[in-house]
Amino acid sequence: MPYKIALLGKYPPLEGGIAAKTYWLARGLAAHGHEIHVITNGISAGREYRIRGVDTEPTITPNLWIHRIPDEVPWHIPEDNEYALALLDLTINIIREHSIQILDTDYLIPYGIVGYLAKCSTGVRHVIRHGGSDLEKFLKRHVLETLLHEAIAHADKIVTDTHYRDLLEPITSRVVFQPAYIPDDSVFTPSDIFYPQYRLAVIGKINYHWQQRNLHLVADIMRQLTGRFECWVIGQGKGIADFQQSLGPETVASFKWYPFVAPWEMPQLLNQLDGIFIFESGLPHPVVSNIALEAMNSGVGIMTDRADFAETYRDIVEIDKNQVITISPSESSSAAEVISQWVKGREHNMKSSHQLVSYQEYLSANEAIYSGILSDQ
């Protein structure tokens, strides 16, 4: 039975894992016949982290509509952009106008709280999802604690993974465990096109805290990979100028620099790469990376500095040592040599890791969540 579902959260042209997850989930549910309404920010949000030149998707997806808040809210005192209030106003209107049955929010700040307030106003059934940083930066640090506890406690379901069981179960018993993200395995597939150069890349935001992603160590390794290697940096952010300055003009000139790409362009990008760097040992907690999962589906090699990398993804993919290599970033010269031999020994876009959950199973699991909520009415 098709449902009327509103997805409230980050969405392209905003960049990031949550936006990409919302994009692929919306497309998949719409393809299954559900009426999907995406409610998201306007063009004035996240200016440093927007995909350039992308205001609309290249194709129209049946059963899918995108709703954005106004570009500007009138200035007044106290001065504030009022994005959350504009999202709440739009969300309530969409729920009422389209008889929405399920409001599914991704990322707690502000979307989970806005969803809770929309439920209080309309009675819509509410599903909450989260990222990693919203729990780490807000819930764990007791920031906006009362509102977050209210939103979580009154949600019909909290979709999470087992890593956050102990954090969420004391607040609510309505917890359902699900992999953080499953790529569409009909889209993210290996390519049989070969390129004369080996291409290695870093993909993602370059914030002020770019050192926590060990990008300076990645750069040290990449600058030593000469000959048949091309080194790509695909990213934007407030830290990119600082990062480039730390490298020096000669290194900057030797790398290829590209802005963010849209989720629908990511399969083609990955098919051009032999490997990507996922250096995260400097981060305070393990992160399930969309890019890593999409890369593994596409047969792209992954170079990581986390010894627990496979453990982070154990519910999603069975990782093969031929597709993921763990290296020590402290010895950049030896790491460069190890990576060089490893990449040359792999076939381009050779998929060897095994995905444990298919994209269609992921969609069906979400449909089961909606069905279970609505059957309780």
PyMOL commands that set and color helices and strands:
alter all, ss='L'
color gray80, all
select helices_A, chain A and resi 17-31+47-49+83-97+108-122+133-139+145-154+162-168+210-213+215-223+240-247+249-254+263-270+290-297+309-312+332-345+359-375
alter helices_A, ss='H'
color red, helices_A
select strands_A, chain A and resi 4-8+35-40+64-68+102-106+125-129+157-160+175-177+198-203+229-234+256-258+275-278+301-304+317-318+324-326+354-355
alter strands_A, ss='S'
color yellow, strands_A
deselect
rebuild
show_as cartoon
